[in-house]
Amino acid sequence: MTFFVSTYTCESTFSTMNTIKRKQRNRVTNAHLESLTRIETTNYKYNMKKVKDMHACFCSSQY
């Protein structure tokens, strides 16, 4: 039974990776592809608004 689960996980991960590569075309580096694949295949539910707010751009008005 473990063999089936690991095969499924492997095929699912490659499918996700191929979807990312199709959308990003040739703009994605191997490191970026690895990071995006990890994000897409994790079970962790993240709050994207909170992440976005944490990394908000603070622009200076001196320009």
FENZIBEL-V434942 format. One record per residue. N is the residue number from 1. RES is the residue in one letter. PHI is phi in degrees with one decimal (999 if undefined). Layout:
BEGIN
N|RES|PHI ; N|RES|PHI
END
This chain:
BEGIN
1|M|999 ; 2|T|-61.5 ; 3|F|-59.1 ; 4|F|-63.4 ; 5|V|-62.8 ; 6|S|-67.8 ; 7|T|-65.4 ; 8|Y|-60.8 ; 9|T|-61.1 ; 10|C|-62.7 ; 11|E|-64.7 ; 12|S|-65.1 ; 13|T|-65.2 ; 14|F|-64.1 ; 15|S|-63.5 ; 16|T|-61.7 ; 17|M|-61.8 ; 18|N|-65.5 ; 19|T|-63.2 ; 20|I|-62.3 ; 21|K|-62.6 ; 22|R|-63.9 ; 23|K|-71.1 ; 24|Q|-87.6 ; 25|R|55.1 ; 26|N|-94.8 ; 27|R|-82.3 ; 28|V|-93.5 ; 29|T|-86.7 ; 30|N|-61.2 ; 31|A|-64.4 ; 32|H|-66.6 ; 33|L|-61.1 ; 34|E|-62.4 ; 35|S|-63.6 ; 36|L|-64.0 ; 37|T|-65.4 ; 38|R|-62.0 ; 39|I|-63.8 ; 40|E|-70.0 ; 41|T|-99.8 ; 42|T|-83.3 ; 43|N|-91.1 ; 44|Y|-68.0 ; 45|K|-97.7 ; 46|Y|-104.1 ; 47|N|-96.8 ; 48|M|-62.2 ; 49|K|-63.4 ; 50|K|-65.1 ; 51|V|-62.8 ; 52|K|-62.4 ; 53|D|-65.7 ; 54|M|-67.0 ; 55|H|-111.3 ; 56|A|-66.7 ; 57|C|-84.3 ; 58|F|-106.5 ; 59|C|-90.8 ; 60|S|-84.3 ; 61|S|-93.6 ; 62|Q|-85.2 ; 63|Y|-84.0
END
